[in-house]
């Protein structure tokens, strides 16, 4: 019996009512594509299944962008996909009847398909293995629950509390009461996360009405950590619908409230599982400073990857706890790279730039590329920031989509760590999305100009 058939047989023993298996393949935007198989047909998944490689040329609307060269120009061929071992689990959509399993795509030679974000990260981890370092990572996801009913102006609005019956209108940072009013939702998220093997940890009521953060426990398998993040986002959306909410990971859904971030914590272990970011006396190591320097040096070139959508840049506003420049500091939330308070064994870098709308595989690839670049070239960082880094002079990051894409397209160092084929395709995809957006006439333009211009 093949490995997957054995895994499926054991799974069906635990969940005998399962009737379907969903195959899940996250695309470049992190949107999960897939197929649904009856259990009788799912046994054939031990040999894999097929998707067109053009799935990685889909824009945010699901339209194939032919300029990427992955579609009709080459005949839009199918590619072989194999099951990711250990990812078979009940689906949050219907855990009694539907299972799910992750896929990854291969090229014609049976190697990792270069245009898949999951493979982008896996290839970078190979470079870390050669270097003798093992990354340990943890991801923190922020999101909003919103009322599916729009207000009188047609805009989104915060949810009505399940217990209180009142609409959330106040800041609720760290309030336990804020969690209590949504305890049923959060409990179901936690229960299903356990069923799916997702190591969800702390739930926090964030600063704005209806905003929450769920942390994933640290993991020494970066690819698996991103698998967990992608599946957790899908799970949260599914559970939200049960409670008549919508869950959004949009970077900036409200103009007046803080945005949704994806904060990434990273430390490095050596071959003896020692944290190389700290010295024996608990002080910062040279390796940590090199990692910081590399991350800062590449940061302008990577904004377009960490902030993938036009809306992502709405989040980059003053006084919203979002870094606007390339900076670092200890225990300071106004910088791009924060070194949280910890003992030496847990010394780590918190990368704070990515929005929750970023693809986790791409975002973590960016973080790890910067760290490796700094260590390999023994770079030296600027002085650490003290005080409010948002009001200090540091290298300014591109805060407009076109500027960020130009920086990425002209990057000289990043293609040495991340697939040039992937980066070139990504730029084409996002430039096309930006053109579509810029051609759209907004309601604000009509209000301002229709009778005045």
GUPARO-290474 format. One record per residue (C-alpha): residue number from 1; residue in one letter; x, y, z. Coordinates in pm, 1 decimal. Layout:
{NUM, a, {X, Y, Z}}
...
This chain:
{1, x, {0.0, 0.0, 0.0}}
{2, x, {135.5, 344.6, -93.3}}
{3, x, {204.3, 604.9, 175.8}}
{4, x, {-100.3, 812.0, 82.9}}
{5, x, {-332.8, 510.3, 60.5}}
{6, x, {-216.8, 407.9, 406.4}}
{7, x, {-271.6, 762.7, 534.0}}
{8, x, {-617.2, 772.3, 375.4}}
{9, x, {-713.5, 432.8, 517.2}}
{10, x, {-614.2, 540.6, 868.7}}
{11, x, {-796.6, 872.0, 822.7}}
{12, x, {-1119.3, 696.7, 718.6}}
{13, x, {-1099.9, 471.0, 1022.1}}
{14, x, {-1111.6, 782.2, 1241.4}}
{15, x, {-1367.2, 961.9, 1024.1}}
{16, x, {-1586.6, 691.4, 865.0}}
{17, x, {-1854.7, 938.9, 749.4}}
{18, x, {-1620.6, 1124.8, 515.8}}
{19, x, {-1762.6, 1123.9, 162.1}}
{20, x, {-1532.6, 1363.8, -22.7}}
{21, x, {-1170.6, 1475.5, -21.4}}
{22, x, {-1083.4, 1829.4, -131.4}}
{23, x, {-740.9, 1881.8, -287.6}}
{24, x, {-600.5, 2227.7, -208.8}}
{25, x, {-341.2, 2416.3, -411.5}}
{26, x, {-270.6, 2777.3, -294.7}}
{27, x, {-199.6, 3010.0, -588.2}}
{28, x, {31.1, 3312.6, -612.7}}
{29, x, {-215.0, 3532.6, -422.6}}
{30, x, {-259.5, 3265.1, -155.7}}
{31, x, {-610.0, 3184.9, -281.3}}
{32, x, {-678.3, 2813.8, -244.3}}
{33, x, {-764.5, 2640.8, -572.4}}
{34, x, {-861.0, 2274.1, -589.3}}
{35, x, {-1086.6, 1985.6, -682.2}}
{36, x, {-1331.2, 1771.2, -485.7}}
{37, x, {-1300.8, 1392.8, -514.3}}
{38, x, {-1545.3, 1128.5, -390.9}}
{39, x, {-1369.6, 901.9, -143.8}}
{40, x, {-1380.0, 614.9, -394.3}}
{41, x, {-1180.8, 825.5, -642.4}}
{42, x, {-957.9, 983.6, -377.6}}
{43, x, {-764.7, 659.6, -340.1}}
{44, x, {-611.8, 734.4, -679.8}}
{45, x, {-448.2, 1043.8, -534.9}}
{46, x, {-155.0, 825.6, -433.1}}
{47, x, {-47.3, 880.8, -795.1}}
{48, x, {-128.3, 1251.7, -775.7}}
{49, x, {-356.3, 1460.9, -993.1}}
{50, x, {-323.2, 1737.0, -1249.8}}
{51, x, {-367.9, 2113.7, -1262.1}}
{52, x, {-255.1, 2356.3, -1533.3}}
{53, x, {59.5, 2549.3, -1443.9}}
{54, x, {-134.8, 2862.8, -1537.2}}
{55, x, {-302.3, 2843.0, -1196.2}}
{56, x, {2.6, 3043.7, -1084.8}}
{57, x, {-72.5, 3314.9, -1340.0}}
{58, x, {-418.5, 3389.6, -1199.7}}
{59, x, {-472.8, 3744.1, -1077.0}}
{60, x, {-672.2, 3838.4, -768.6}}
{61, x, {-997.3, 3806.8, -968.4}}
{62, x, {-911.3, 3456.0, -1092.4}}
{63, x, {-832.1, 3568.0, -1447.3}}
{64, x, {-533.7, 3413.2, -1627.5}}
{65, x, {-276.8, 3680.2, -1713.5}}
{66, x, {-137.9, 3559.4, -2044.3}}
{67, x, {159.2, 3799.0, -2030.1}}
{68, x, {314.6, 3568.4, -1770.0}}
{69, x, {378.2, 3310.0, -2042.9}}
{70, x, {226.5, 3028.4, -1836.7}}
{71, x, {-99.6, 2998.5, -2030.5}}
{72, x, {-196.2, 2973.7, -2396.7}}
{73, x, {150.0, 3063.7, -2532.1}}
{74, x, {273.1, 2721.1, -2423.2}}
{75, x, {-56.3, 2537.4, -2473.3}}
{76, x, {-173.4, 2573.0, -2110.4}}
{77, x, {-43.1, 2224.1, -2023.3}}
{78, x, {-138.1, 2026.8, -1715.9}}
{79, x, {126.2, 1971.1, -1450.2}}
{80, x, {157.3, 1677.9, -1216.0}}
{81, x, {67.9, 1754.7, -854.6}}
{82, x, {143.5, 1529.7, -562.5}}
{83, x, {-14.4, 1512.3, -217.9}}
{84, x, {178.5, 1677.7, 66.5}}
{85, x, {225.3, 1399.4, 324.3}}
{86, x, {65.2, 1454.3, 663.1}}
{87, x, {-185.0, 1719.3, 550.4}}
{88, x, {-494.3, 1498.2, 524.4}}
{89, x, {-748.5, 1631.9, 774.8}}
{90, x, {-1118.6, 1713.7, 820.2}}
{91, x, {-1227.2, 2025.4, 631.3}}
{92, x, {-1359.6, 2324.3, 823.9}}
{93, x, {-1628.6, 2355.1, 555.8}}
{94, x, {-1792.6, 2031.0, 673.3}}
{95, x, {-1566.4, 1825.0, 902.6}}
{96, x, {-1817.7, 1538.9, 922.8}}
{97, x, {-1836.9, 1474.3, 548.2}}
{98, x, {-1538.9, 1640.0, 380.0}}
{99, x, {-1166.8, 1589.5, 418.8}}
{100, x, {-888.4, 1799.1, 269.4}}
{101, x, {-528.4, 1755.4, 162.3}}
{102, x, {-263.8, 1995.4, 31.9}}
{103, x, {-100.1, 1955.5, -308.6}}
{104, x, {228.4, 2075.8, -451.9}}
{105, x, {313.7, 2103.6, -823.4}}
{106, x, {600.7, 1941.0, -1015.3}}
{107, x, {760.9, 2031.9, -1347.1}}
{108, x, {822.1, 1806.3, -1648.1}}
{109, x, {1128.6, 1653.1, -1482.5}}
{110, x, {944.2, 1579.2, -1160.0}}
{111, x, {1118.9, 1864.1, -976.5}}
{112, x, {952.9, 2148.0, -787.3}}
{113, x, {758.1, 2378.6, -1018.5}}
{114, x, {942.8, 2711.8, -994.4}}
{115, x, {631.6, 2930.0, -1011.6}}
{116, x, {460.2, 2782.4, -705.6}}
{117, x, {514.6, 2998.7, -393.1}}
{118, x, {538.3, 2692.7, -168.9}}
{119, x, {826.0, 2566.4, -383.0}}
{120, x, {989.4, 2910.7, -375.1}}
{121, x, {1018.0, 2872.0, 1.6}}
{122, x, {1119.2, 2504.8, -11.6}}
{123, x, {1409.1, 2585.3, -246.5}}
{124, x, {1530.9, 2860.4, -14.2}}
{125, x, {1521.2, 2621.7, 281.5}}
{126, x, {1757.6, 2396.9, 85.7}}
{127, x, {2003.5, 2687.1, 83.5}}
{128, x, {1972.2, 2713.7, 460.6}}
{129, x, {2044.2, 2343.2, 496.6}}
{130, x, {2366.6, 2391.7, 300.8}}
{131, x, {2459.2, 2689.6, 520.3}}
{132, x, {2423.0, 2479.5, 836.3}}
{133, x, {2139.1, 2686.5, 985.5}}
{134, x, {1786.3, 2579.8, 1072.3}}
{135, x, {1520.1, 2854.6, 1079.9}}
{136, x, {1256.3, 2844.6, 1351.4}}
{137, x, {955.1, 3059.8, 1267.6}}
{138, x, {620.9, 3171.7, 1406.7}}
{139, x, {350.0, 3362.4, 1221.9}}
{140, x, {90.2, 3598.8, 1366.9}}
{141, x, {-224.9, 3670.9, 1165.3}}
{142, x, {-456.5, 3967.0, 1217.0}}
{143, x, {-808.4, 3977.0, 1073.5}}
{144, x, {-1144.3, 4148.5, 1107.9}}
{145, x, {-1484.7, 3998.7, 1160.9}}
{146, x, {-1740.9, 4212.9, 980.1}}
{147, x, {-2116.9, 4215.7, 946.3}}
{148, x, {-2223.5, 4069.5, 609.2}}
{149, x, {-2488.4, 4343.8, 598.9}}
{150, x, {-2355.8, 4678.3, 478.6}}
{151, x, {-2448.9, 5011.6, 636.9}}
{152, x, {-2677.6, 5273.5, 477.8}}
{153, x, {-2392.1, 5401.7, 259.8}}
{154, x, {-2310.2, 5050.0, 142.4}}
{155, x, {-1989.5, 5033.2, 346.3}}
{156, x, {-1872.7, 4750.4, 569.8}}
{157, x, {-1940.7, 4768.8, 942.3}}
{158, x, {-1820.0, 4588.9, 1256.7}}
{159, x, {-2005.7, 4276.7, 1370.8}}
{160, x, {-2278.4, 4241.7, 1628.3}}
{161, x, {-2148.9, 4054.2, 1931.5}}
{162, x, {-2283.7, 3699.8, 1954.1}}
{163, x, {-2348.6, 3724.7, 2329.0}}
{164, x, {-2415.3, 4095.1, 2384.8}}
{165, x, {-2623.1, 4151.2, 2072.1}}
{166, x, {-2453.3, 4491.3, 2036.6}}
{167, x, {-2238.5, 4616.6, 1751.8}}
{168, x, {-1868.2, 4654.5, 1822.6}}
{169, x, {-1782.3, 5025.2, 1808.0}}
{170, x, {-1493.6, 5074.0, 2054.8}}
{171, x, {-1126.7, 4990.6, 2066.5}}
{172, x, {-1082.3, 4661.0, 2250.1}}
{173, x, {-704.3, 4601.6, 2260.0}}
{174, x, {-623.8, 4306.4, 2488.8}}
{175, x, {-968.6, 4309.8, 2649.8}}
{176, x, {-1084.5, 3967.9, 2765.5}}
{177, x, {-1444.6, 4088.5, 2741.5}}
{178, x, {-1384.9, 4150.4, 2373.8}}
{179, x, {-1292.1, 3784.8, 2340.7}}
{180, x, {-1585.8, 3666.4, 2552.8}}
{181, x, {-1841.0, 3818.7, 2315.5}}
{182, x, {-1694.9, 3606.7, 2035.6}}
{183, x, {-1601.3, 3306.1, 2247.7}}
{184, x, {-1810.8, 3061.0, 2044.6}}
{185, x, {-1639.2, 3159.7, 1721.0}}
{186, x, {-1291.0, 3148.2, 1875.9}}
{187, x, {-1365.1, 2813.7, 2044.8}}
{188, x, {-1472.0, 2659.4, 1713.9}}
{189, x, {-1160.8, 2795.8, 1542.6}}
{190, x, {-944.2, 2638.5, 1812.6}}
{191, x, {-1127.6, 2304.6, 1798.3}}
{192, x, {-1102.0, 2276.6, 1420.5}}
{193, x, {-738.8, 2389.1, 1425.1}}
{194, x, {-662.4, 2097.4, 1656.3}}
{195, x, {-848.2, 1859.5, 1423.1}}
{196, x, {-637.6, 1982.5, 1130.6}}
{197, x, {-308.8, 1974.0, 1321.3}}
{198, x, {-271.4, 2352.0, 1301.5}}
{199, x, {-71.9, 2475.5, 1606.6}}
{200, x, {-288.4, 2781.2, 1679.3}}
{201, x, {-198.4, 2942.6, 2007.9}}
{202, x, {-292.7, 3277.5, 2160.2}}
{203, x, {-604.7, 3467.7, 2051.9}}
{204, x, {-591.3, 3844.5, 2110.7}}
{205, x, {-857.5, 4112.6, 2077.9}}
{206, x, {-681.4, 4376.4, 1868.3}}
{207, x, {-705.9, 4755.7, 1871.1}}
{208, x, {-1006.3, 4803.5, 1645.4}}
{209, x, {-1371.8, 4690.4, 1661.3}}
{210, x, {-1406.4, 4331.2, 1547.7}}
{211, x, {-1030.0, 4284.0, 1497.2}}
{212, x, {-844.2, 3980.5, 1629.1}}
{213, x, {-502.9, 3821.0, 1612.2}}
{214, x, {-431.7, 3448.7, 1627.7}}
{215, x, {-73.4, 3334.4, 1675.2}}
{216, x, {75.7, 3012.7, 1546.1}}
{217, x, {328.2, 2840.2, 1770.6}}
{218, x, {692.9, 2841.1, 1661.1}}
{219, x, {789.5, 2567.6, 1416.0}}
{220, x, {1125.6, 2442.7, 1286.5}}
{221, x, {972.2, 2349.1, 949.4}}
{222, x, {913.0, 2684.1, 771.0}}
{223, x, {717.6, 2529.1, 482.6}}
{224, x, {483.0, 2352.3, 725.1}}
{225, x, {444.9, 2679.1, 920.4}}
{226, x, {313.8, 2847.1, 606.1}}
{227, x, {90.6, 2547.3, 529.5}}
{228, x, {-61.8, 2606.5, 872.4}}
{229, x, {-110.2, 2979.3, 804.2}}
{230, x, {-284.1, 2921.1, 469.1}}
{231, x, {-512.0, 2656.6, 618.5}}
{232, x, {-585.1, 2870.7, 924.8}}
{233, x, {-704.3, 3159.2, 705.4}}
{234, x, {-937.7, 2920.9, 520.5}}
{235, x, {-1059.0, 2776.0, 850.2}}
{236, x, {-1130.5, 3119.0, 1002.2}}
{237, x, {-1336.7, 3221.5, 699.6}}
{238, x, {-1536.9, 2898.0, 716.2}}
{239, x, {-1612.1, 2929.5, 1087.9}}
{240, x, {-1702.7, 3297.4, 1050.9}}
{241, x, {-1977.1, 3205.3, 803.3}}
{242, x, {-2132.5, 2971.2, 1061.7}}
{243, x, {-2177.5, 3270.8, 1293.2}}
{244, x, {-2311.5, 3494.2, 1016.1}}
{245, x, {-1990.0, 3694.9, 1001.9}}
{246, x, {-1745.0, 3759.3, 723.9}}
{247, x, {-1374.7, 3728.5, 805.5}}
{248, x, {-1134.5, 3945.1, 610.5}}
{249, x, {-755.8, 3948.5, 594.7}}
{250, x, {-766.4, 4255.1, 369.8}}
{251, x, {-475.0, 4478.9, 467.1}}
{252, x, {-684.4, 4791.9, 529.1}}
{253, x, {-1061.5, 4732.6, 524.3}}
{254, x, {-1140.3, 5049.7, 726.5}}
{255, x, {-985.6, 5389.1, 655.4}}
{256, x, {-1018.5, 5497.6, 1019.4}}
{257, x, {-894.6, 5180.0, 1190.9}}
{258, x, {-563.1, 4996.7, 1196.7}}
{259, x, {-486.0, 4745.8, 923.4}}
{260, x, {-427.5, 4371.3, 933.3}}
{261, x, {-66.3, 4258.1, 956.5}}
{262, x, {122.5, 3933.4, 916.3}}
{263, x, {407.0, 3947.0, 1167.6}}
{264, x, {681.2, 3687.2, 1123.6}}
{265, x, {916.3, 3580.9, 1404.5}}
{266, x, {1241.5, 3409.3, 1304.6}}
{267, x, {1537.9, 3266.6, 1491.3}}
{268, x, {1822.7, 3047.5, 1364.8}}
{269, x, {1962.6, 2731.6, 1520.3}}
{270, x, {2301.8, 2578.7, 1451.4}}
{271, x, {2377.6, 2206.9, 1418.1}}
{272, x, {2366.6, 2174.1, 1798.2}}
{273, x, {2024.1, 2345.8, 1818.5}}
{274, x, {2175.5, 2658.3, 1973.2}}
{275, x, {2018.4, 2994.1, 1892.7}}
{276, x, {2287.0, 3178.0, 1692.5}}
{277, x, {2114.6, 3515.0, 1740.3}}
{278, x, {2236.3, 3530.8, 2101.0}}
{279, x, {2572.9, 3502.7, 2275.9}}
{280, x, {2627.0, 3288.7, 2583.6}}
{281, x, {2569.0, 3588.7, 2809.7}}
{282, x, {2238.4, 3665.7, 2640.3}}
{283, x, {2361.7, 3962.6, 2435.3}}
{284, x, {2295.0, 4009.9, 2064.5}}
{285, x, {2534.1, 3811.1, 1846.5}}
{286, x, {2716.0, 3934.7, 1536.5}}
{287, x, {2503.7, 3685.7, 1341.9}}
{288, x, {2186.1, 3860.3, 1458.8}}
{289, x, {2321.4, 4198.3, 1352.5}}
{290, x, {2424.6, 4059.5, 1013.6}}
{291, x, {2075.6, 3912.8, 967.9}}
{292, x, {1920.4, 4249.3, 1055.6}}
{293, x, {2151.2, 4431.9, 813.6}}
{294, x, {2066.4, 4197.7, 526.6}}
{295, x, {1695.3, 4225.9, 591.6}}
{296, x, {1713.0, 4605.5, 594.4}}
{297, x, {1926.4, 4615.1, 279.3}}
{298, x, {1677.9, 4405.7, 79.5}}
{299, x, {1364.9, 4556.1, 234.8}}
{300, x, {1289.0, 4821.8, -31.2}}
{301, x, {1313.0, 4554.9, -302.8}}
{302, x, {1071.6, 4325.7, -119.6}}
{303, x, {784.6, 4562.0, -33.9}}
{304, x, {589.3, 4453.8, -343.9}}
{305, x, {605.6, 4092.0, -224.5}}
{306, x, {501.4, 4173.3, 133.1}}
{307, x, {235.3, 4424.7, 24.6}}
{308, x, {89.8, 4250.4, -281.6}}
{309, x, {-230.8, 4444.4, -346.5}}
{310, x, {-325.4, 4806.5, -408.0}}
{311, x, {-509.8, 4810.0, -75.5}}
{312, x, {-192.0, 4690.4, 101.5}}
{313, x, {-48.3, 5041.5, 76.0}}
{314, x, {-348.6, 5197.5, 252.4}}
{315, x, {-212.7, 5026.5, 562.8}}
{316, x, {118.1, 5214.7, 533.8}}
{317, x, {-2.0, 5530.1, 707.2}}
{318, x, {151.9, 5736.5, 991.1}}
{319, x, {65.5, 5646.7, 1351.6}}
{320, x, {-86.3, 5309.6, 1256.1}}
{321, x, {200.1, 5094.5, 1394.3}}
{322, x, {308.6, 5006.7, 1041.2}}
{323, x, {675.6, 5064.6, 953.0}}
{324, x, {732.2, 5326.8, 684.6}}
{325, x, {1109.4, 5297.7, 674.4}}
{326, x, {1384.2, 5036.7, 699.9}}
{327, x, {1471.9, 5038.2, 1069.7}}
{328, x, {1523.9, 4808.9, 1367.1}}
{329, x, {1518.7, 4823.1, 1744.4}}
{330, x, {1479.5, 4630.8, 2067.9}}
{331, x, {1129.5, 4587.4, 2210.9}}
{332, x, {999.3, 4865.5, 1985.5}}
{333, x, {682.6, 4840.5, 1775.1}}
{334, x, {757.1, 5148.2, 1562.3}}
{335, x, {1030.9, 4978.3, 1356.4}}
{336, x, {1034.4, 4731.7, 1067.3}}
{337, x, {1243.6, 4473.1, 1249.9}}
{338, x, {1165.2, 4436.8, 1618.6}}
{339, x, {1380.3, 4231.5, 1856.5}}
{340, x, {1120.0, 4127.6, 2116.4}}
{341, x, {1205.1, 4109.7, 2483.7}}
{342, x, {1326.3, 3754.7, 2551.4}}
{343, x, {1599.0, 3546.7, 2706.6}}
{344, x, {1896.3, 3445.5, 2493.4}}
{345, x, {1751.6, 3110.6, 2397.7}}
{346, x, {1449.7, 3278.6, 2237.7}}
{347, x, {1623.8, 3572.8, 2069.1}}
{348, x, {1446.3, 3638.7, 1739.3}}
{349, x, {1361.1, 3896.2, 1475.3}}
{350, x, {1000.2, 4005.6, 1432.9}}
{351, x, {946.1, 4126.5, 1075.2}}
{352, x, {650.4, 4368.0, 1090.3}}
{353, x, {601.4, 4492.0, 733.3}}
{354, x, {383.3, 4227.7, 566.1}}
{355, x, {8.7, 4268.0, 552.1}}
{356, x, {-225.5, 3981.4, 633.2}}
{357, x, {-315.9, 3976.9, 262.6}}
{358, x, {36.2, 3860.5, 174.7}}
{359, x, {92.2, 3502.7, 64.1}}
{360, x, {261.7, 3342.7, 370.9}}
{361, x, {500.8, 3134.5, 157.0}}
{362, x, {619.9, 3445.2, -28.7}}
{363, x, {638.2, 3660.1, 284.9}}
{364, x, {847.3, 3406.9, 474.5}}
{365, x, {1070.9, 3357.8, 170.2}}
{366, x, {1138.4, 3732.2, 175.9}}
{367, x, {1222.9, 3727.9, 547.1}}
{368, x, {1459.7, 3432.1, 517.4}}
{369, x, {1625.7, 3569.4, 202.0}}
{370, x, {1716.0, 3892.3, 380.8}}
{371, x, {1857.6, 3707.5, 679.4}}
{372, x, {2071.1, 3479.4, 463.9}}
{373, x, {2192.5, 3770.4, 250.0}}
{374, x, {2315.8, 3956.5, 557.8}}
{375, x, {2490.1, 3656.2, 711.2}}
{376, x, {2661.1, 3543.1, 391.3}}
{377, x, {2793.5, 3894.8, 325.0}}
{378, x, {2865.2, 3977.8, 691.7}}
{379, x, {2679.5, 4307.7, 667.8}}
{380, x, {2665.6, 4566.5, 946.8}}
{381, x, {2333.8, 4728.2, 1044.9}}
{382, x, {2274.0, 5093.1, 1134.3}}
{383, x, {2223.2, 5185.3, 1496.9}}
{384, x, {1914.5, 5050.4, 1667.7}}
{385, x, {1621.2, 5290.4, 1697.0}}
{386, x, {1519.2, 5422.5, 2036.3}}
{387, x, {1192.4, 5606.6, 2081.7}}
{388, x, {937.0, 5652.9, 1806.1}}
{389, x, {1096.7, 5524.7, 1487.0}}
{390, x, {805.6, 5654.0, 1278.6}}
{391, x, {923.4, 6011.3, 1345.2}}
{392, x, {1292.1, 5950.6, 1275.1}}
{393, x, {1495.5, 5967.3, 956.8}}
{394, x, {1570.8, 5624.5, 808.0}}
{395, x, {1569.4, 5485.0, 453.6}}
{396, x, {1210.1, 5535.2, 337.0}}
{397, x, {1027.4, 5236.0, 193.1}}
{398, x, {828.8, 5260.9, -131.1}}
{399, x, {469.9, 5331.8, -28.0}}
{400, x, {305.8, 5320.8, -370.2}}
{401, x, {244.6, 5002.8, -573.7}}
{402, x, {423.2, 5122.9, -888.7}}
{403, x, {729.1, 5232.2, -690.5}}
{404, x, {743.9, 4902.4, -503.4}}
{405, x, {712.0, 4697.7, -822.8}}
{406, x, {989.0, 4903.7, -986.2}}
{407, x, {1218.5, 4832.0, -689.7}}
{408, x, {1142.5, 4460.5, -714.0}}
{409, x, {1188.6, 4452.9, -1090.2}}
{410, x, {1527.5, 4626.2, -1062.3}}
{411, x, {1656.5, 4424.5, -766.4}}
{412, x, {2009.5, 4294.8, -820.4}}
{413, x, {2049.1, 4081.1, -507.2}}
{414, x, {1705.8, 3926.6, -451.1}}
{415, x, {1718.2, 3694.2, -757.7}}
{416, x, {2027.8, 3533.6, -603.6}}
{417, x, {1805.3, 3399.2, -325.9}}
{418, x, {1459.9, 3371.5, -482.4}}
{419, x, {1381.6, 3225.6, -825.0}}
{420, x, {1420.6, 3489.8, -1097.7}}
{421, x, {1154.9, 3307.2, -1300.3}}
{422, x, {912.0, 3342.1, -1012.3}}
{423, x, {997.9, 3708.2, -947.4}}
{424, x, {963.1, 3805.1, -1315.6}}
{425, x, {624.1, 3635.6, -1337.4}}
{426, x, {510.2, 3797.2, -1012.7}}
{427, x, {599.7, 4145.3, -1141.0}}
{428, x, {402.7, 4087.8, -1462.9}}
{429, x, {103.2, 3961.9, -1264.6}}
{430, x, {98.3, 4256.0, -1024.8}}
{431, x, {166.3, 4518.8, -1292.1}}
{432, x, {-137.8, 4387.0, -1477.3}}
{433, x, {-353.6, 4408.1, -1162.9}}
{434, x, {-233.7, 4763.9, -1103.6}}
{435, x, {-324.4, 4865.9, -1459.5}}
{436, x, {-672.9, 4723.8, -1412.9}}
{437, x, {-715.1, 4914.3, -1088.2}}
{438, x, {-589.2, 5243.9, -1231.0}}
{439, x, {-838.0, 5219.6, -1518.6}}
{440, x, {-1129.9, 5192.0, -1274.2}}
{441, x, {-1323.4, 5512.6, -1206.1}}
{442, x, {-1401.4, 5537.5, -834.8}}
{443, x, {-1700.2, 5682.5, -655.7}}
{444, x, {-1477.2, 5946.8, -498.7}}
{445, x, {-1368.6, 6071.5, -842.6}}
{446, x, {-1732.1, 6109.5, -942.1}}
{447, x, {-1814.5, 6293.4, -617.4}}
{448, x, {-1522.4, 6530.8, -658.2}}
{449, x, {-1514.5, 6593.1, -1032.1}}
{450, x, {-1839.1, 6512.7, -1208.9}}
{451, x, {-1983.3, 6863.6, -1168.3}}
{452, x, {-1668.9, 7060.5, -1085.8}}
{453, x, {-1401.8, 6968.1, -1340.1}}
